Amino acid sequence: MLNKFLTRSFSSTVSSLKPKIFVTRPLPHTVLLKLLPHFDLDIYKKKYPSETVLEKRLTDCDGLMCFGGDRVPSSLISHPSFSNIKIIAQVGSVLQHLSVETATEYGIPVCVCPSPFTESTADLNFLLMLSVSRRIKESDQFLRDGKWIAWDPKLLVGKGLYGKTLGIIGGGSAGIAQAIAKRARAFDMQIIAQHFRESKHNTHERPPVSIGTILRKSDFVSIAPPIRESDIIEGKFGYNHIKQMKPDSYLISTISSSRLDLNSITKALKKKTIAGIGLTISQKDLHLIDSVKDYNKLALMPPIDKSQISNETNTQAFMTAKTLIHFFSQKTKPPYLINPGVFR
């Protein structure tokens, strides 16, 4: 494998002033300032360049800086136009469109910077969990309508999180499952999950379990990004999954609403198959649950996990830029490498 890596030598970049990097979309100004002293940049001005565009533009490039939604399939990596590419550095943790296997076969390092939104996505998960289980939307409206007089033991009764079982589906490669579990331990919740990056300091984590076990045993089921086809068995999370859950359990989803069977969400709420559902959903998909969007057992939010006061929008791209600089300047194993076999 090392021989294949060495065949993509740095000799072609030594004679030129700077290595050339193709970037698949415009970058924040701070990232440009970081990259320009080190590289000649060919920046695609739109989103999602086609495979044909990439074949034309990569011919004289030394590296590819792409984003999670970009398609970098096996057919592109094996194309002659890719023969000079020495590294693929991706901004974003979604790997469904990037053929890591083919890149490894051709000796190309693939670096994937961790998501800066891991913690905020985990926050949003608990916001939805508390919102639907403690009836926040309903309680808010009850108070605004002037109906609150005094506490009553039967009024707005919800389900607490303390001591309950939380099942986590997905969220493995970005560390989101781990971040959700960390918050769950503050509520003394029992945790079962498909994916964990184990920590020697963590004594509460359980071994990975099947989706069926998670659905049957959990009081709260959280579906977290990124989600893989193998995580949910079928193409979308739907009614066949929901009907395996306990009748008094809650479903929480922070994955793209396109990965959910929203007709099943509607059906489950109407039939009272489970106690409640909290999910992030895009505006374009909202009409698919129009008949139940006012249900009190449904908590809805737009995907605002990236909407917080910080400079995180630039962070992941900045980390990717630093990875490229390290690789071409040090000519050693770069940070965030996900196929270390190319250096063996």
C-alpha positions as CSV (number, residue, x, y, z in Angstrom):
1,M,0.0,0.0,0.0
2,L,2.9,2.4,0.8
3,N,4.3,1.9,-2.7
4,K,1.0,3.0,-4.2
5,F,1.1,6.1,-2.0
6,L,4.7,6.9,-3.0
7,T,3.8,6.7,-6.7
8,R,1.7,9.8,-6.1
9,S,5.0,11.5,-5.1
10,F,5.4,15.1,-4.3
11,S,7.9,15.6,-7.2
12,S,5.3,17.3,-9.3
13,T,4.7,20.0,-6.7
14,V,8.4,20.6,-5.9
15,S,9.1,22.3,-9.2
16,S,6.0,24.6,-8.9
17,L,5.6,27.3,-6.4
18,K,2.6,25.8,-4.7
19,P,0.5,22.6,-4.8
20,K,-2.8,23.1,-6.5
21,I,-6.0,22.3,-4.6
22,F,-9.4,22.0,-6.1
23,V,-12.1,23.2,-3.7
24,T,-15.7,22.2,-4.5
25,R,-17.4,25.4,-3.3
26,P,-16.7,28.9,-2.0
27,L,-14.9,29.2,1.3
28,P,-15.2,31.6,4.3
29,H,-12.8,34.5,4.1
30,T,-10.8,33.3,7.1
31,V,-10.2,29.9,5.5
32,L,-9.1,31.5,2.3
33,L,-6.6,33.6,4.1
34,K,-5.2,30.4,5.8
35,L,-4.9,28.5,2.5
36,L,-3.7,31.1,0.0
37,P,-0.1,31.4,1.3
38,H,0.4,27.6,0.8
39,F,-1.7,26.7,-2.3
40,D,-2.9,27.6,-5.7
41,L,-6.7,27.3,-5.3
42,D,-9.2,26.3,-8.0
43,I,-12.5,27.1,-6.4
44,Y,-15.8,25.9,-7.9
45,K,-18.3,28.8,-7.5
46,K,-21.4,26.7,-7.2
47,K,-22.5,23.7,-5.0
48,Y,-22.2,20.1,-5.9
49,P,-19.9,19.9,-9.0
50,S,-20.9,16.9,-11.2
51,E,-18.5,14.0,-11.8
52,T,-17.9,15.4,-15.3
53,V,-16.9,18.8,-13.9
54,L,-14.5,17.1,-11.5
55,E,-12.9,15.0,-14.2
56,K,-12.1,18.2,-16.1
57,R,-10.9,20.3,-13.2
58,L,-8.9,17.8,-11.3
59,T,-6.4,16.9,-14.1
60,D,-3.7,19.3,-12.9
61,C,-4.5,19.3,-9.2
62,D,-2.6,17.8,-6.3
63,G,-5.4,17.7,-3.8
64,L,-9.2,17.8,-3.4
65,M,-11.0,19.7,-0.7
66,C,-14.6,18.6,-0.8
67,F,-17.7,18.8,1.4
68,G,-20.0,16.1,2.9
69,G,-22.6,16.3,0.2
70,D,-20.2,16.1,-2.8
71,R,-20.1,13.0,-4.8
72,V,-16.6,11.4,-5.1
73,P,-17.4,7.9,-6.3
74,S,-15.2,5.0,-7.2
75,S,-15.6,5.8,-10.9
76,L,-14.1,9.3,-10.3
77,I,-11.2,8.2,-8.1
78,S,-10.2,5.5,-10.6
79,H,-10.5,8.0,-13.6
80,P,-7.2,9.1,-15.2
81,S,-7.9,12.7,-14.3
82,F,-7.6,11.7,-10.6
83,S,-4.1,10.2,-11.0
84,N,-2.2,13.3,-9.6
85,I,-4.4,13.7,-6.5
86,K,-2.4,13.0,-3.4
87,I,-5.1,13.6,-0.7
88,I,-8.8,14.0,-0.3
89,A,-9.7,16.3,2.6
90,Q,-13.4,16.5,3.3
91,V,-15.3,19.1,5.3
92,G,-18.1,17.3,7.0
93,S,-18.5,13.8,8.4
94,V,-21.1,12.3,6.0
95,L,-19.3,9.6,3.9
96,Q,-22.1,8.1,1.9
97,H,-21.0,9.9,-1.3
98,L,-17.2,9.3,-0.9
99,S,-15.6,6.0,-1.8
100,V,-13.1,5.6,0.9
101,E,-12.4,2.0,-0.2
102,T,-11.4,3.0,-3.7
103,A,-9.3,5.9,-2.4
104,T,-7.5,3.4,-0.1
105,E,-7.0,1.0,-3.0
106,Y,-5.3,3.8,-5.0
107,G,-3.2,4.8,-2.0
108,I,-4.9,8.2,-1.5
109,P,-5.2,9.4,2.1
110,V,-8.7,10.5,3.1
111,C,-9.1,13.0,5.9
112,V,-12.5,13.8,7.4
113,C,-12.6,16.6,10.0
114,P,-15.0,16.0,12.9
115,S,-18.2,18.0,12.9
116,P,-18.1,21.2,15.0
117,F,-21.8,20.8,15.5
118,T,-21.6,17.6,17.5
119,E,-22.3,19.2,20.8
120,S,-25.1,21.5,19.5
121,T,-26.8,18.6,17.8
122,A,-26.8,16.7,21.2
123,D,-28.2,19.8,22.9
124,L,-31.0,19.9,20.3
125,N,-31.7,16.2,20.9
126,F,-32.4,16.9,24.6
127,L,-34.3,20.0,23.9
128,L,-36.7,18.0,21.8
129,M,-36.8,15.2,24.4
130,L,-37.8,17.4,27.2
131,S,-40.1,19.5,25.1
132,V,-42.3,16.5,24.1
133,S,-42.1,14.4,27.3
134,R,-42.7,17.4,29.6
135,R,-45.4,18.9,27.3
136,I,-43.6,22.3,27.0
137,K,-45.5,23.5,23.9
138,E,-48.8,22.6,25.5
139,S,-47.9,24.1,28.9
140,D,-46.8,27.3,27.3
141,Q,-50.1,27.7,25.4
142,F,-52.1,26.8,28.5
143,L,-50.4,29.6,30.4
144,R,-50.8,32.1,27.6
145,D,-54.5,31.3,27.2
146,G,-55.0,32.3,30.9
147,K,-56.0,28.7,31.9
148,W,-53.5,28.3,34.7
149,I,-55.1,28.8,38.1
150,A,-53.3,26.4,40.5
151,W,-51.3,23.2,40.3
152,D,-53.4,20.0,40.0
153,P,-51.9,16.5,40.3
154,K,-53.6,15.5,37.0
155,L,-52.7,18.7,35.1
156,L,-50.2,18.5,32.2
157,V,-48.7,15.3,33.5
158,G,-45.5,14.4,31.6
159,K,-42.8,11.8,31.7
160,G,-39.5,12.6,33.4
161,L,-36.1,11.6,32.0
162,Y,-34.4,10.6,35.3
163,G,-33.6,6.9,35.5
164,K,-35.2,6.0,32.1
165,T,-33.6,4.0,29.3
166,L,-32.3,5.9,26.3
167,G,-31.6,4.1,23.1
168,I,-29.4,5.8,20.4
169,I,-29.6,4.8,16.7
170,G,-26.8,6.2,14.4
171,G,-24.6,9.1,15.4
172,G,-21.5,7.0,15.5
173,S,-18.9,8.3,13.1
174,A,-19.4,12.0,14.1
175,G,-19.4,11.3,17.9
176,I,-22.9,12.5,18.3
177,A,-24.0,9.3,20.0
178,Q,-21.3,9.8,22.6
179,A,-22.3,13.5,23.1
180,I,-25.9,12.5,23.7
181,A,-24.9,9.7,26.1
182,K,-22.8,12.2,28.1
183,R,-25.8,14.4,28.6
184,A,-28.0,11.4,29.4
185,R,-25.7,10.4,32.3
186,A,-26.6,13.7,34.0
187,F,-30.2,12.4,34.1
188,D,-28.9,9.0,35.4
189,M,-30.4,7.4,32.3
190,Q,-29.5,3.9,31.2
191,I,-27.9,3.9,27.7
192,I,-28.1,1.4,24.9
193,A,-26.7,2.3,21.5
194,Q,-25.6,1.0,18.1
195,H,-22.3,3.0,18.1
196,F,-20.0,4.2,20.7
197,R,-16.4,5.4,20.6
198,E,-15.4,3.9,23.9
199,S,-13.6,6.0,26.6
200,K,-11.5,4.4,29.3
201,H,-13.0,6.9,31.8
202,N,-16.6,6.0,30.9
203,T,-18.1,3.1,32.9
204,H,-21.7,3.7,32.0
205,E,-21.6,2.8,28.3
206,R,-23.1,-0.4,27.1
207,P,-21.9,-2.6,24.2
208,P,-23.4,-1.9,20.8
209,V,-26.8,-3.5,20.4
210,S,-29.2,-4.2,17.5
211,I,-31.9,-1.7,16.4
212,G,-34.6,-4.2,17.4
213,T,-33.3,-4.3,21.0
214,I,-33.1,-0.6,21.2
215,L,-36.7,-0.1,20.0
216,R,-38.1,-2.7,22.4
217,K,-36.3,-1.7,25.5
218,S,-36.0,2.1,25.4
219,D,-38.2,4.7,27.0
220,F,-36.7,7.2,24.6
221,V,-35.3,6.4,21.2
222,S,-33.0,9.0,19.6
223,I,-32.1,8.8,16.0
224,A,-28.9,10.9,15.5
225,P,-26.9,11.9,12.4
226,P,-25.1,10.6,10.5
227,I,-27.3,7.7,9.8
228,R,-26.2,4.8,7.6
229,E,-28.4,2.4,5.6
230,S,-27.3,-0.4,7.8
231,D,-28.3,1.5,11.0
232,I,-32.0,1.4,10.1
233,I,-32.1,-1.8,8.0
234,E,-34.7,-0.4,5.7
235,G,-34.4,2.7,3.5
236,K,-36.2,5.0,5.9
237,F,-37.2,4.9,9.6
238,G,-40.9,4.0,9.4
239,Y,-44.0,2.4,11.0
240,N,-42.4,-1.1,11.1
241,H,-39.8,0.4,13.4
242,I,-42.2,2.5,15.5
243,K,-44.6,-0.4,16.2
244,Q,-41.7,-2.3,17.9
245,M,-41.4,0.5,20.5
246,K,-43.1,0.5,23.9
247,P,-46.5,2.3,23.9
248,D,-45.3,4.8,26.5
249,S,-42.0,5.6,24.8
250,Y,-40.9,8.6,22.8
251,L,-39.2,8.9,19.5
252,I,-36.7,11.8,19.0
253,S,-35.0,12.5,15.6
254,T,-32.4,15.0,14.7
255,I,-31.6,13.4,11.3
256,S,-32.7,14.8,8.0
257,S,-36.5,14.5,7.6
258,S,-35.9,12.9,4.2
259,R,-34.6,9.8,6.0
260,L,-37.9,9.4,7.9
261,D,-41.1,7.9,6.5
262,L,-43.2,10.9,7.5
263,N,-46.5,9.1,6.6
264,S,-45.5,6.6,9.4
265,I,-45.0,9.5,11.8
266,T,-48.5,10.7,11.0
267,K,-49.9,7.2,11.4
268,A,-48.2,6.6,14.7
269,L,-49.5,9.8,16.2
270,K,-53.1,9.2,15.1
271,K,-53.1,5.6,16.4
272,K,-51.3,6.6,19.6
273,T,-48.8,3.9,18.9
274,I,-46.2,5.6,21.1
275,A,-46.4,8.4,23.6
276,G,-44.9,11.2,21.5
277,I,-42.5,12.3,18.9
278,G,-40.0,15.1,18.6
279,L,-38.2,15.8,15.4
280,T,-36.4,18.4,13.3
281,I,-38.0,18.9,10.0
282,S,-37.4,21.0,6.9
283,Q,-40.0,23.5,5.7
284,K,-40.4,21.6,2.4
285,D,-41.4,18.4,4.2
286,L,-43.8,20.1,6.7
287,H,-46.8,19.5,4.5
288,L,-46.3,15.7,4.8
289,I,-47.3,15.8,8.4
290,D,-49.9,18.6,8.0
291,S,-52.7,16.6,9.5
292,V,-50.9,16.1,12.8
293,K,-48.6,19.2,13.1
294,D,-50.8,20.7,15.8
295,Y,-50.9,17.6,18.0
296,N,-49.6,18.2,21.5
297,K,-47.7,14.9,21.4
298,L,-45.6,16.2,18.5
299,A,-42.7,18.6,19.1
300,L,-41.3,20.2,15.9
301,M,-38.2,22.3,15.2
302,P,-36.3,23.4,12.2
303,P,-32.7,22.0,12.1
304,I,-31.2,24.8,14.2
305,D,-28.3,22.8,15.6
306,K,-25.9,25.0,13.5
307,S,-27.7,28.2,14.7
308,Q,-25.7,29.3,17.7
309,I,-23.6,32.3,18.5
310,S,-20.0,31.2,17.6
311,N,-17.7,31.0,14.7
312,E,-18.4,27.3,14.2
313,T,-19.5,27.9,10.6
314,N,-15.8,28.5,9.8
315,T,-14.3,26.0,12.2
316,Q,-14.6,22.7,10.3
317,A,-13.4,24.2,7.0
318,F,-10.5,25.8,8.9
319,M,-9.5,22.5,10.4
320,T,-9.6,20.9,7.0
321,A,-7.3,23.7,5.7
322,K,-4.8,23.0,8.5
323,T,-4.9,19.3,7.5
324,L,-4.0,20.1,3.9
325,I,-1.2,22.4,5.1
326,H,0.2,19.8,7.4
327,F,0.1,17.1,4.7
328,F,1.9,19.1,2.0
329,S,4.4,20.8,4.3
330,Q,5.3,17.8,6.6
331,K,4.7,15.1,4.0
332,T,3.7,12.8,6.9
333,K,0.5,11.2,8.1
334,P,-2.1,14.0,8.3
335,P,-4.6,14.7,11.1
336,Y,-8.1,13.2,10.9
337,L,-7.0,10.4,8.6
338,I,-9.6,7.7,8.3
339,N,-7.7,5.2,6.1
340,P,-4.3,4.9,7.8
341,G,-3.6,1.7,5.8
342,V,-2.3,3.9,3.0
343,F,0.8,4.7,5.1
344,R,1.6,1.2,6.1
